[in-house]
Amino acid sequence: MYSDMSDSNPKSKIRHQIDENLKRIYDETLNEQIPDKLTQLLEQLRRKAGDADDGGA
């Protein structure tokens, strides 16, 4: 990824560690469950959108 990636370069090691940590946090975030409260809110919004579609016809 970086042109100066060598094991003897301390900055390279730090960059690699940062990259790995960012990837790990991103993966963990993708795998988190949606909170129940948000799921309920989305369901309410879908129902209201459906009611609006039915009422307009």
CHARMM internal coordinates of N, CA and C (Angstrom, degrees):
IC EDIT
DIST 1 N 1 CA 1.4463
DIST 1 CA 1 C 1.5212
ANGL 1 N 1 CA 1 C 110.86
DIST 1 C 2 N 1.3162
ANGL 1 CA 1 C 2 N 116.95
DIHE 1 N 1 CA 1 C 2 N -45.15
DIST 2 N 2 CA 1.4555
ANGL 1 C 2 N 2 CA 121.19
DIHE 1 CA 1 C 2 N 2 CA 178.83
DIST 2 CA 2 C 1.5180
ANGL 2 N 2 CA 2 C 109.43
DIHE 1 C 2 N 2 CA 2 C -108.53
DIST 2 C 3 N 1.3212
ANGL 2 CA 2 C 3 N 115.54
DIHE 2 N 2 CA 2 C 3 N 145.94
DIST 3 N 3 CA 1.4584
ANGL 2 C 3 N 3 CA 119.30
DIHE 2 CA 2 C 3 N 3 CA -176.84
DIST 3 CA 3 C 1.5215
ANGL 3 N 3 CA 3 C 112.16
DIHE 2 C 3 N 3 CA 3 C -69.38
DIST 3 C 4 N 1.3332
ANGL 3 CA 3 C 4 N 118.01
DIHE 3 N 3 CA 3 C 4 N -23.40
DIST 4 N 4 CA 1.4582
ANGL 3 C 4 N 4 CA 119.91
DIHE 3 CA 3 C 4 N 4 CA -177.97
DIST 4 CA 4 C 1.5321
ANGL 4 N 4 CA 4 C 111.96
DIHE 3 C 4 N 4 CA 4 C -101.73
DIST 4 C 5 N 1.3491
ANGL 4 CA 4 C 5 N 117.39
DIHE 4 N 4 CA 4 C 5 N 29.00
DIST 5 N 5 CA 1.4640
ANGL 4 C 5 N 5 CA 121.65
DIHE 4 CA 4 C 5 N 5 CA -178.75
DIST 5 CA 5 C 1.5213
ANGL 5 N 5 CA 5 C 109.97
DIHE 4 C 5 N 5 CA 5 C -74.05
DIST 5 C 6 N 1.3138
ANGL 5 CA 5 C 6 N 115.75
DIHE 5 N 5 CA 5 C 6 N 97.43
DIST 6 N 6 CA 1.4552
ANGL 5 C 6 N 6 CA 119.85
DIHE 5 CA 5 C 6 N 6 CA 172.42
DIST 6 CA 6 C 1.5136
ANGL 6 N 6 CA 6 C 107.61
DIHE 5 C 6 N 6 CA 6 C -138.31
DIST 6 C 7 N 1.3109
ANGL 6 CA 6 C 7 N 116.99
DIHE 6 N 6 CA 6 C 7 N 149.98
DIST 7 N 7 CA 1.4609
ANGL 6 C 7 N 7 CA 121.10
DIHE 6 CA 6 C 7 N 7 CA -176.09
DIST 7 CA 7 C 1.5240
ANGL 7 N 7 CA 7 C 112.53
DIHE 6 C 7 N 7 CA 7 C -64.57
DIST 7 C 8 N 1.3108
ANGL 7 CA 7 C 8 N 117.88
DIHE 7 N 7 CA 7 C 8 N -22.50
DIST 8 N 8 CA 1.4569
ANGL 7 C 8 N 8 CA 120.31
DIHE 7 CA 7 C 8 N 8 CA -177.58
DIST 8 CA 8 C 1.5284
ANGL 8 N 8 CA 8 C 112.15
DIHE 7 C 8 N 8 CA 8 C -86.18
DIST 8 C 9 N 1.3156
ANGL 8 CA 8 C 9 N 117.74
DIHE 8 N 8 CA 8 C 9 N -8.00
DIST 9 N 9 CA 1.4561
ANGL 8 C 9 N 9 CA 121.53
DIHE 8 CA 8 C 9 N 9 CA -178.12
DIST 9 CA 9 C 1.5279
ANGL 9 N 9 CA 9 C 109.77
DIHE 8 C 9 N 9 CA 9 C -92.19
DIST 9 C 10 N 1.3464
ANGL 9 CA 9 C 10 N 117.94
DIHE 9 N 9 CA 9 C 10 N 112.94
DIST 10 N 10 CA 1.4705
ANGL 9 C 10 N 10 CA 120.29
DIHE 9 CA 9 C 10 N 10 CA -178.81
DIST 10 CA 10 C 1.5295
ANGL 10 N 10 CA 10 C 113.10
DIHE 9 C 10 N 10 CA 10 C -59.88
DIST 10 C 11 N 1.3335
ANGL 10 CA 10 C 11 N 117.88
DIHE 10 N 10 CA 10 C 11 N -38.05
DIST 11 N 11 CA 1.4674
ANGL 10 C 11 N 11 CA 120.78
DIHE 10 CA 10 C 11 N 11 CA 178.71
DIST 11 CA 11 C 1.5245
ANGL 11 N 11 CA 11 C 110.63
DIHE 10 C 11 N 11 CA 11 C -64.05
DIST 11 C 12 N 1.3094
ANGL 11 CA 11 C 12 N 115.85
DIHE 11 N 11 CA 11 C 12 N -36.64
DIST 12 N 12 CA 1.4598
ANGL 11 C 12 N 12 CA 120.89
DIHE 11 CA 11 C 12 N 12 CA 178.51
DIST 12 CA 12 C 1.5235
ANGL 12 N 12 CA 12 C 110.45
DIHE 11 C 12 N 12 CA 12 C -64.24
DIST 12 C 13 N 1.3097
ANGL 12 CA 12 C 13 N 116.69
DIHE 12 N 12 CA 12 C 13 N -41.81
DIST 13 N 13 CA 1.4664
ANGL 12 C 13 N 13 CA 120.80
DIHE 12 CA 12 C 13 N 13 CA 178.57
DIST 13 CA 13 C 1.5249
ANGL 13 N 13 CA 13 C 110.73
DIHE 12 C 13 N 13 CA 13 C -64.17
DIST 13 C 14 N 1.3069
ANGL 13 CA 13 C 14 N 116.67
DIHE 13 N 13 CA 13 C 14 N -41.35
DIST 14 N 14 CA 1.4703
ANGL 13 C 14 N 14 CA 121.25
DIHE 13 CA 13 C 14 N 14 CA 179.07
DIST 14 CA 14 C 1.5195
ANGL 14 N 14 CA 14 C 110.12
DIHE 13 C 14 N 14 CA 14 C -64.69
DIST 14 C 15 N 1.3137
ANGL 14 CA 14 C 15 N 117.22
DIHE 14 N 14 CA 14 C 15 N -44.70
DIST 15 N 15 CA 1.4728
ANGL 14 C 15 N 15 CA 120.72
DIHE 14 CA 14 C 15 N 15 CA 178.57
DIST 15 CA 15 C 1.5228
ANGL 15 N 15 CA 15 C 110.86
DIHE 14 C 15 N 15 CA 15 C -60.50
DIST 15 C 16 N 1.3173
ANGL 15 CA 15 C 16 N 115.50
DIHE 15 N 15 CA 15 C 16 N -42.75
DIST 16 N 16 CA 1.4626
ANGL 15 C 16 N 16 CA 120.01
DIHE 15 CA 15 C 16 N 16 CA 179.52
DIST 16 CA 16 C 1.5342
ANGL 16 N 16 CA 16 C 110.27
DIHE 15 C 16 N 16 CA 16 C -63.17
DIST 16 C 17 N 1.3140
ANGL 16 CA 16 C 17 N 116.80
DIHE 16 N 16 CA 16 C 17 N -43.00
DIST 17 N 17 CA 1.4586
ANGL 16 C 17 N 17 CA 121.15
DIHE 16 CA 16 C 17 N 17 CA 179.29
DIST 17 CA 17 C 1.5300
ANGL 17 N 17 CA 17 C 110.68
DIHE 16 C 17 N 17 CA 17 C -63.69
DIST 17 C 18 N 1.3215
ANGL 17 CA 17 C 18 N 116.85
DIHE 17 N 17 CA 17 C 18 N -41.78
DIST 18 N 18 CA 1.4745
ANGL 17 C 18 N 18 CA 120.97
DIHE 17 CA 17 C 18 N 18 CA 177.33
DIST 18 CA 18 C 1.5194
ANGL 18 N 18 CA 18 C 110.01
DIHE 17 C 18 N 18 CA 18 C -62.45
DIST 18 C 19 N 1.3204
ANGL 18 CA 18 C 19 N 117.20
DIHE 18 N 18 CA 18 C 19 N -45.79
DIST 19 N 19 CA 1.4707
ANGL 18 C 19 N 19 CA 121.59
DIHE 18 CA 18 C 19 N 19 CA 178.15
DIST 19 CA 19 C 1.5243
ANGL 19 N 19 CA 19 C 111.12
DIHE 18 C 19 N 19 CA 19 C -57.22
DIST 19 C 20 N 1.3135
ANGL 19 CA 19 C 20 N 116.31
DIHE 19 N 19 CA 19 C 20 N -47.08
DIST 20 N 20 CA 1.4646
ANGL 19 C 20 N 20 CA 120.82
DIHE 19 CA 19 C 20 N 20 CA -178.88
DIST 20 CA 20 C 1.5291
ANGL 20 N 20 CA 20 C 111.42
DIHE 19 C 20 N 20 CA 20 C -63.88
DIST 20 C 21 N 1.3184
ANGL 20 CA 20 C 21 N 116.92
DIHE 20 N 20 CA 20 C 21 N -41.80
DIST 21 N 21 CA 1.4620
ANGL 20 C 21 N 21 CA 120.35
DIHE 20 CA 20 C 21 N 21 CA 179.20
DIST 21 CA 21 C 1.5279
ANGL 21 N 21 CA 21 C 111.60
DIHE 20 C 21 N 21 CA 21 C -66.08
DIST 21 C 22 N 1.3121
ANGL 21 CA 21 C 22 N 117.16
DIHE 21 N 21 CA 21 C 22 N -41.18
DIST 22 N 22 CA 1.4667
ANGL 21 C 22 N 22 CA 120.17
DIHE 21 CA 21 C 22 N 22 CA 178.10
DIST 22 CA 22 C 1.5265
ANGL 22 N 22 CA 22 C 111.17
DIHE 21 C 22 N 22 CA 22 C -63.58
DIST 22 C 23 N 1.3180
ANGL 22 CA 22 C 23 N 116.95
DIHE 22 N 22 CA 22 C 23 N -42.51
DIST 23 N 23 CA 1.4670
ANGL 22 C 23 N 23 CA 120.91
DIHE 22 CA 22 C 23 N 23 CA 177.73
DIST 23 CA 23 C 1.5298
ANGL 23 N 23 CA 23 C 110.74
DIHE 22 C 23 N 23 CA 23 C -61.98
DIST 23 C 24 N 1.3382
ANGL 23 CA 23 C 24 N 116.31
DIHE 23 N 23 CA 23 C 24 N -42.97
DIST 24 N 24 CA 1.4635
ANGL 23 C 24 N 24 CA 120.91
DIHE 23 CA 23 C 24 N 24 CA -179.11
DIST 24 CA 24 C 1.5288
ANGL 24 N 24 CA 24 C 110.45
DIHE 23 C 24 N 24 CA 24 C -63.50
DIST 24 C 25 N 1.3204
ANGL 24 CA 24 C 25 N 117.39
DIHE 24 N 24 CA 24 C 25 N -45.38
DIST 25 N 25 CA 1.4668
ANGL 24 C 25 N 25 CA 121.12
DIHE 24 CA 24 C 25 N 25 CA 179.70
DIST 25 CA 25 C 1.5250
ANGL 25 N 25 CA 25 C 110.46
DIHE 24 C 25 N 25 CA 25 C -64.61
DIST 25 C 26 N 1.3211
ANGL 25 CA 25 C 26 N 117.28
DIHE 25 N 25 CA 25 C 26 N -41.58
DIST 26 N 26 CA 1.4678
ANGL 25 C 26 N 26 CA 120.94
DIHE 25 CA 25 C 26 N 26 CA 178.41
DIST 26 CA 26 C 1.5265
ANGL 26 N 26 CA 26 C 110.61
DIHE 25 C 26 N 26 CA 26 C -61.03
DIST 26 C 27 N 1.3255
ANGL 26 CA 26 C 27 N 116.88
DIHE 26 N 26 CA 26 C 27 N -46.42
DIST 27 N 27 CA 1.4685
ANGL 26 C 27 N 27 CA 120.96
DIHE 26 CA 26 C 27 N 27 CA 179.46
DIST 27 CA 27 C 1.5310
ANGL 27 N 27 CA 27 C 111.16
DIHE 26 C 27 N 27 CA 27 C -62.47
DIST 27 C 28 N 1.3264
ANGL 27 CA 27 C 28 N 116.85
DIHE 27 N 27 CA 27 C 28 N -42.70
DIST 28 N 28 CA 1.4697
ANGL 27 C 28 N 28 CA 120.49
DIHE 27 CA 27 C 28 N 28 CA 178.66
DIST 28 CA 28 C 1.5236
ANGL 28 N 28 CA 28 C 110.86
DIHE 27 C 28 N 28 CA 28 C -62.10
DIST 28 C 29 N 1.3191
ANGL 28 CA 28 C 29 N 116.73
DIHE 28 N 28 CA 28 C 29 N -41.18
DIST 29 N 29 CA 1.4629
ANGL 28 C 29 N 29 CA 121.30
DIHE 28 CA 28 C 29 N 29 CA -179.66
DIST 29 CA 29 C 1.5223
ANGL 29 N 29 CA 29 C 110.90
DIHE 28 C 29 N 29 CA 29 C -65.24
DIST 29 C 30 N 1.3218
ANGL 29 CA 29 C 30 N 117.21
DIHE 29 N 29 CA 29 C 30 N -40.68
DIST 30 N 30 CA 1.4616
ANGL 29 C 30 N 30 CA 120.51
DIHE 29 CA 29 C 30 N 30 CA 178.32
DIST 30 CA 30 C 1.5177
ANGL 30 N 30 CA 30 C 112.11
DIHE 29 C 30 N 30 CA 30 C -62.59
DIST 30 C 31 N 1.3180
ANGL 30 CA 30 C 31 N 117.05
DIHE 30 N 30 CA 30 C 31 N -31.35
DIST 31 N 31 CA 1.4578
ANGL 30 C 31 N 31 CA 121.65
DIHE 30 CA 30 C 31 N 31 CA -175.52
DIST 31 CA 31 C 1.5286
ANGL 31 N 31 CA 31 C 114.01
DIHE 30 C 31 N 31 CA 31 C -91.84
DIST 31 C 32 N 1.3387
ANGL 31 CA 31 C 32 N 117.10
DIHE 31 N 31 CA 31 C 32 N -0.79
DIST 32 N 32 CA 1.4660
ANGL 31 C 32 N 32 CA 119.68
DIHE 31 CA 31 C 32 N 32 CA 179.05
DIST 32 CA 32 C 1.5220
ANGL 32 N 32 CA 32 C 110.08
DIHE 31 C 32 N 32 CA 32 C -70.57
DIST 32 C 33 N 1.3287
ANGL 32 CA 32 C 33 N 115.09
DIHE 32 N 32 CA 32 C 33 N 146.56
DIST 33 N 33 CA 1.4548
ANGL 32 C 33 N 33 CA 119.89
DIHE 32 CA 32 C 33 N 33 CA 176.06
DIST 33 CA 33 C 1.5188
ANGL 33 N 33 CA 33 C 109.36
DIHE 32 C 33 N 33 CA 33 C -77.29
DIST 33 C 34 N 1.3242
ANGL 33 CA 33 C 34 N 115.19
DIHE 33 N 33 CA 33 C 34 N 150.61
DIST 34 N 34 CA 1.4603
ANGL 33 C 34 N 34 CA 120.23
DIHE 33 CA 33 C 34 N 34 CA 175.19
DIST 34 CA 34 C 1.5245
ANGL 34 N 34 CA 34 C 107.33
DIHE 33 C 34 N 34 CA 34 C -75.14
DIST 34 C 35 N 1.3292
ANGL 34 CA 34 C 35 N 118.39
DIHE 34 N 34 CA 34 C 35 N 131.70
DIST 35 N 35 CA 1.4650
ANGL 34 C 35 N 35 CA 120.47
DIHE 34 CA 34 C 35 N 35 CA 179.77
DIST 35 CA 35 C 1.5303
ANGL 35 N 35 CA 35 C 111.38
DIHE 34 C 35 N 35 CA 35 C -59.63
DIST 35 C 36 N 1.3418
ANGL 35 CA 35 C 36 N 115.99
DIHE 35 N 35 CA 35 C 36 N 145.63
DIST 36 N 36 CA 1.4648
ANGL 35 C 36 N 36 CA 121.42
DIHE 35 CA 35 C 36 N 36 CA -179.01
DIST 36 CA 36 C 1.5208
ANGL 36 N 36 CA 36 C 112.12
DIHE 35 C 36 N 36 CA 36 C -55.25
DIST 36 C 37 N 1.3171
ANGL 36 CA 36 C 37 N 116.62
DIHE 36 N 36 CA 36 C 37 N -40.75
DIST 37 N 37 CA 1.4699
ANGL 36 C 37 N 37 CA 120.38
DIHE 36 CA 36 C 37 N 37 CA -178.41
DIST 37 CA 37 C 1.5360
ANGL 37 N 37 CA 37 C 110.90
DIHE 36 C 37 N 37 CA 37 C -61.34
DIST 37 C 38 N 1.3125
ANGL 37 CA 37 C 38 N 116.92
DIHE 37 N 37 CA 37 C 38 N -40.66
DIST 38 N 38 CA 1.4638
ANGL 37 C 38 N 38 CA 120.53
DIHE 37 CA 37 C 38 N 38 CA 178.56
DIST 38 CA 38 C 1.5224
ANGL 38 N 38 CA 38 C 110.89
DIHE 37 C 38 N 38 CA 38 C -68.90
DIST 38 C 39 N 1.3249
ANGL 38 CA 38 C 39 N 117.04
DIHE 38 N 38 CA 38 C 39 N -40.04
DIST 39 N 39 CA 1.4637
ANGL 38 C 39 N 39 CA 121.04
DIHE 38 CA 38 C 39 N 39 CA 177.52
DIST 39 CA 39 C 1.5269
ANGL 39 N 39 CA 39 C 110.20
DIHE 38 C 39 N 39 CA 39 C -60.82
DIST 39 C 40 N 1.3288
ANGL 39 CA 39 C 40 N 116.92
DIHE 39 N 39 CA 39 C 40 N -43.14
DIST 40 N 40 CA 1.4675
ANGL 39 C 40 N 40 CA 121.37
DIHE 39 CA 39 C 40 N 40 CA 178.55
DIST 40 CA 40 C 1.5257
ANGL 40 N 40 CA 40 C 111.23
DIHE 39 C 40 N 40 CA 40 C -63.59
DIST 40 C 41 N 1.3286
ANGL 40 CA 40 C 41 N 116.34
DIHE 40 N 40 CA 40 C 41 N -41.67
DIST 41 N 41 CA 1.4600
ANGL 40 C 41 N 41 CA 120.28
DIHE 40 CA 40 C 41 N 41 CA 178.53
DIST 41 CA 41 C 1.5264
ANGL 41 N 41 CA 41 C 111.27
DIHE 40 C 41 N 41 CA 41 C -63.12
DIST 41 C 42 N 1.3197
ANGL 41 CA 41 C 42 N 117.08
DIHE 41 N 41 CA 41 C 42 N -42.60
DIST 42 N 42 CA 1.4652
ANGL 41 C 42 N 42 CA 120.61
DIHE 41 CA 41 C 42 N 42 CA 178.05
DIST 42 CA 42 C 1.5300
ANGL 42 N 42 CA 42 C 111.01
DIHE 41 C 42 N 42 CA 42 C -62.03
DIST 42 C 43 N 1.3252
ANGL 42 CA 42 C 43 N 116.62
DIHE 42 N 42 CA 42 C 43 N -39.99
DIST 43 N 43 CA 1.4641
ANGL 42 C 43 N 43 CA 120.75
DIHE 42 CA 42 C 43 N 43 CA 178.53
DIST 43 CA 43 C 1.5334
ANGL 43 N 43 CA 43 C 110.51
DIHE 42 C 43 N 43 CA 43 C -64.00
DIST 43 C 44 N 1.3184
ANGL 43 CA 43 C 44 N 116.89
DIHE 43 N 43 CA 43 C 44 N -41.99
DIST 44 N 44 CA 1.4721
ANGL 43 C 44 N 44 CA 120.69
DIHE 43 CA 43 C 44 N 44 CA 177.91
DIST 44 CA 44 C 1.5252
ANGL 44 N 44 CA 44 C 110.63
DIHE 43 C 44 N 44 CA 44 C -61.81
DIST 44 C 45 N 1.3074
ANGL 44 CA 44 C 45 N 116.50
DIHE 44 N 44 CA 44 C 45 N -42.88
DIST 45 N 45 CA 1.4650
ANGL 44 C 45 N 45 CA 120.70
DIHE 44 CA 44 C 45 N 45 CA 179.43
DIST 45 CA 45 C 1.5272
ANGL 45 N 45 CA 45 C 111.12
DIHE 44 C 45 N 45 CA 45 C -64.52
DIST 45 C 46 N 1.3257
ANGL 45 CA 45 C 46 N 117.09
DIHE 45 N 45 CA 45 C 46 N -39.74
DIST 46 N 46 CA 1.4695
ANGL 45 C 46 N 46 CA 120.41
DIHE 45 CA 45 C 46 N 46 CA 177.56
DIST 46 CA 46 C 1.5233
ANGL 46 N 46 CA 46 C 110.97
DIHE 45 C 46 N 46 CA 46 C -63.28
DIST 46 C 47 N 1.3440
ANGL 46 CA 46 C 47 N 116.05
DIHE 46 N 46 CA 46 C 47 N -42.26
DIST 47 N 47 CA 1.4630
ANGL 46 C 47 N 47 CA 119.49
DIHE 46 CA 46 C 47 N 47 CA 179.42
DIST 47 CA 47 C 1.5283
ANGL 47 N 47 CA 47 C 110.72
DIHE 46 C 47 N 47 CA 47 C -64.20
DIST 47 C 48 N 1.3305
ANGL 47 CA 47 C 48 N 117.26
DIHE 47 N 47 CA 47 C 48 N -43.00
DIST 48 N 48 CA 1.4590
ANGL 47 C 48 N 48 CA 120.64
DIHE 47 CA 47 C 48 N 48 CA 179.49
DIST 48 CA 48 C 1.5362
ANGL 48 N 48 CA 48 C 110.67
DIHE 47 C 48 N 48 CA 48 C -64.38
DIST 48 C 49 N 1.3245
ANGL 48 CA 48 C 49 N 116.08
DIHE 48 N 48 CA 48 C 49 N -39.49
DIST 49 N 49 CA 1.4663
ANGL 48 C 49 N 49 CA 119.66
DIHE 48 CA 48 C 49 N 49 CA 178.40
DIST 49 CA 49 C 1.5280
ANGL 49 N 49 CA 49 C 109.76
DIHE 48 C 49 N 49 CA 49 C -65.07
DIST 49 C 50 N 1.3248
ANGL 49 CA 49 C 50 N 116.97
DIHE 49 N 49 CA 49 C 50 N -39.83
DIST 50 N 50 CA 1.4553
ANGL 49 C 50 N 50 CA 121.47
DIHE 49 CA 49 C 50 N 50 CA 177.31
DIST 50 CA 50 C 1.5162
ANGL 50 N 50 CA 50 C 111.67
DIHE 49 C 50 N 50 CA 50 C -64.96
DIST 50 C 51 N 1.3454
ANGL 50 CA 50 C 51 N 117.10
DIHE 50 N 50 CA 50 C 51 N -40.88
DIST 51 N 51 CA 1.4622
ANGL 50 C 51 N 51 CA 121.33
DIHE 50 CA 50 C 51 N 51 CA 177.40
DIST 51 CA 51 C 1.5235
ANGL 51 N 51 CA 51 C 111.00
DIHE 50 C 51 N 51 CA 51 C -64.36
DIST 51 C 52 N 1.3225
ANGL 51 CA 51 C 52 N 116.31
DIHE 51 N 51 CA 51 C 52 N -39.34
DIST 52 N 52 CA 1.4641
ANGL 51 C 52 N 52 CA 120.09
DIHE 51 CA 51 C 52 N 52 CA 179.67
DIST 52 CA 52 C 1.5242
ANGL 52 N 52 CA 52 C 110.05
DIHE 51 C 52 N 52 CA 52 C -66.49
DIST 52 C 53 N 1.3355
ANGL 52 CA 52 C 53 N 116.80
DIHE 52 N 52 CA 52 C 53 N -39.26
DIST 53 N 53 CA 1.4718
ANGL 52 C 53 N 53 CA 120.26
DIHE 52 CA 52 C 53 N 53 CA 178.69
DIST 53 CA 53 C 1.5207
ANGL 53 N 53 CA 53 C 110.31
DIHE 52 C 53 N 53 CA 53 C -65.50
DIST 53 C 54 N 1.3248
ANGL 53 CA 53 C 54 N 118.49
DIHE 53 N 53 CA 53 C 54 N -41.26
DIST 54 N 54 CA 1.4596
ANGL 53 C 54 N 54 CA 122.69
DIHE 53 CA 53 C 54 N 54 CA -179.61
DIST 54 CA 54 C 1.5269
ANGL 54 N 54 CA 54 C 111.99
DIHE 53 C 54 N 54 CA 54 C -69.88
DIST 54 C 55 N 1.3030
ANGL 54 CA 54 C 55 N 117.16
DIHE 54 N 54 CA 54 C 55 N -36.07
DIST 55 N 55 CA 1.4640
ANGL 54 C 55 N 55 CA 121.40
DIHE 54 CA 54 C 55 N 55 CA -177.37
DIST 55 CA 55 C 1.5174
ANGL 55 N 55 CA 55 C 113.32
DIHE 54 C 55 N 55 CA 55 C -75.90
DIST 55 C 56 N 1.3079
ANGL 55 CA 55 C 56 N 117.51
DIHE 55 N 55 CA 55 C 56 N -21.41
DIST 56 N 56 CA 1.4569
ANGL 55 C 56 N 56 CA 120.66
DIHE 55 CA 55 C 56 N 56 CA -177.51
DIST 56 CA 56 C 1.5098
ANGL 56 N 56 CA 56 C 113.49
DIHE 55 C 56 N 56 CA 56 C -83.70
DIST 56 C 57 N 1.3270
ANGL 56 CA 56 C 57 N 118.03
DIHE 56 N 56 CA 56 C 57 N -12.31
DIST 57 N 57 CA 1.4607
ANGL 56 C 57 N 57 CA 120.83
DIHE 56 CA 56 C 57 N 57 CA -175.25
DIST 57 CA 57 C 1.4983
ANGL 57 N 57 CA 57 C 111.56
DIHE 56 C 57 N 57 CA 57 C -89.93
END
COOR INIT
IC SEED 1 N 1 CA 1 C
IC BUILD
